[in-house]
Amino acid sequence: MGMGVTAAPKAGGRRGRRARRHGAIAEINMTPFIDVMLVLLIIFMVAAPLIATGVPIDLPQTGAKPINVDQKPVTIAIDGKGQIFLQDQPTLEPDLVLKLQGMAKDGFDQRIYVRGDRQVDYGRVASVMSTITSAGFKRVALVTEPATR
């Protein structure tokens, strides 16, 4: 007949079922991060061969060793039809020197690679190289593929 009186919670005791024993979890969940990195890796592995496109040229094969290059050189390609490409953009031989001077970061010491198709006339390759060297560029080289054994 009397009213039941509940006792007040004790200091330092539990406050019910939802009491936390530990603080907030401060860990980073690495699973989504790893998933995203793996997807990006696959995308770059598939896309990398597609990025390395340019003027399709059948280079001659030689036994020369590859040259180590610190920066990307200026490339001039001459396809099987004799058309000239400067950094994969078609250009005419009279305009070649002006465009090269505009692109050369190191001035006349800029490294220039000439890639000539094996089907193109040797005189055409020599003419392009002569145009480049007569403009004052000193570091002009021919690009070939390594010989298969």
N, C-alpha and C positions, 0 to 999 in steps of 0.2 A: 503494500500500500504506500509505501513510500516511493519517492521518485529516485530513480537510479542516477547517480551522479558519476560521470566518467572522470577519470583522473586526467590531468593535463599531461602532455608528453614530457618525458624527462629530458633534461638538457643533455645534448650529445647523443640522444637515442635515435631510433628510426622514426621517420615521419610517414611511414606508410610503405606501400609496396614498390613505389617508383624511386626510391632513394638510390643514388649512385654511390658506388663504393670507390670509384676512381674518377679522375678528371676527364676532360674531353680528349678524344683520340687525335693526336696531332701528326699522324702518319700520312704520307702521300700514297694514294693507290696507284701503283705502277702499271697495272694491267692495261688500262686504256692507252697509256703513254707508249707502251711496248707495241700494242696493236697498231697504233698510228705510225710508228717508226717502221714496222715491217711492211705496211702498205706503201709508205713512201719509198722504201728500198726497192720493192717490186716495181713500182712505177718508174723509178729512175733506171733500173736495170733494163726495162723494156724500151724506154725512150732514148737511152744513150746511143745505141747504134743509129737511130733515126736522126739524131742531131748532127752526126759526123757526115753529113751529105755535102756534096759540092758538085763541081763539074765532073762528070764521069769521064775519066781518062785512063787509057790502058798504058801505064808507064813501062818503059823498058827495064829489064832486070840486069843488075850489076852485082859485083862482089864488094862494093863499097860499104863501109860501116856507117851506122846512123849517126847523125850529128845531134849533140845535146843542145837544146835551145831553152833559154830562160823565159823568153817572152814569145808571143805568137808573131811569126814573121809575116811580111807582106808576101802573098802568093800570086803569081801570074800563071794562068793555065792556058794552054793552047790545045784545043780539042782536035779530033781527027779531020775536021773540015778546015782547020787553020784559023778558026775564030779565037780571039783573045778574050780572056776573062780576068779581071782584076778583083781579087777577093770574091769570087763567084758572081761578079756582075759583068755582063758583056761590055766591052769597050773597043774602040778603034785604035789602031797603032798610033796615029798622029795625036790622039788625046791621052795616050798612056803616060807620057812624061809629066804633064800637068797634074794628072790625078795622083801619080806617085809622089810628086813633091808635096801635094796637099796631105797625103796620108803619112808620110815619113816623119816619125816622131824624133828620130835620131839624126835627121838631116841626111847627108850623103853617106853616112855610116850605117844606115838602115839595112838590115839583112833582108834580101829579096830572093825568093825561091821561084824558079821557073819550072813548071811542070808541063812537059810536052808529050803528047800522045805518041806512041810508037809508030802510028800510021802517018803522022804529019811529016812533011818534007823537012829534012834537016836544015835547009836554007831558010825556012820560015822561022824555026827556033833561033837560028843564028841571027836573023834580022831583028827579032824581038830583043835578044840579048844585046845586040849592038846598039839598039835604040836606048836601052836602059843604061848601058855603060857610057855612051856618049853624052848622056844627060849629067854624068858626074857620079853616079852611084858606084861604090867600090865593092860592095859585098853581094855579088850576084852569084847564085849557085843553081845547078841543075838538080832536080829531084828524080830519083829512080827507085825502083823496088828492089829489095834484096833478092839475090839469085836463089832459086830453090835447088836443093841438092838431091 
